[in-house]
Amino acid sequence: MKHFMAGYIHGLLESNNSLCHLRNPSLSSGIGKLPINECWQEIWVNDEQDATNVK
């Protein structure tokens, strides 16, 4: 997923009142120095019910 897509999806979730967190938003600059899978942005949804609704 492109880094801008994670931010966009995070914004959509928050606009629908889903509590979530965007993890690793600025680690993309570390690609090449850090393992790539450690630099990916992640969206963590706090409530299990919200996670089910997102799917």
N, C-alpha and C positions, 0 to 999 in steps of 0.2 A: 504494500500500500504506500502510495506516495505520502510524504510528510504533510503536505497540505490537505490531503484527504482525511487524515486522522483529526486534524483541527476542525475541519468542516463537519465531520460526523460527530465529534464531541459537542460542537455548537448545536447541532440538530437535537442531540439527546437532551442537552440542558434546556433547550427551548421547549421541549416536551415534558419538562419537570422531572427528568430522570437524573438522579444524583450520580455523577460519574467524575472520574479523574483522568487527565491526560498525563501519561507517564513518559519520561524520556523526551520531552519536547525539543531539547537543544543538543542532544547527543549525535545528531546526524553529522555534525562537523567532525566527530571523532572516527568516522568510518575510514578504515585504513590503518588506524592506530589501535583501535579496539575491535574485538570481534563484531561482525556485522549484526549478528542476532542480539547483541547487547545494546545496539544503537537504534533498533526499531522502536517506533512510537507505539504505545499501547493505550487502549482505552479500557479503564476498569470501571465497571458498573457496580455501584454499592449495594443495591437491593436486588435480591434474586428474582423477585417478581418483575422488576424493570428489565432485567436481563432476558427473561422469558418473553416479555412483550417486544423486545427489540428483534429477536429472532423471527 
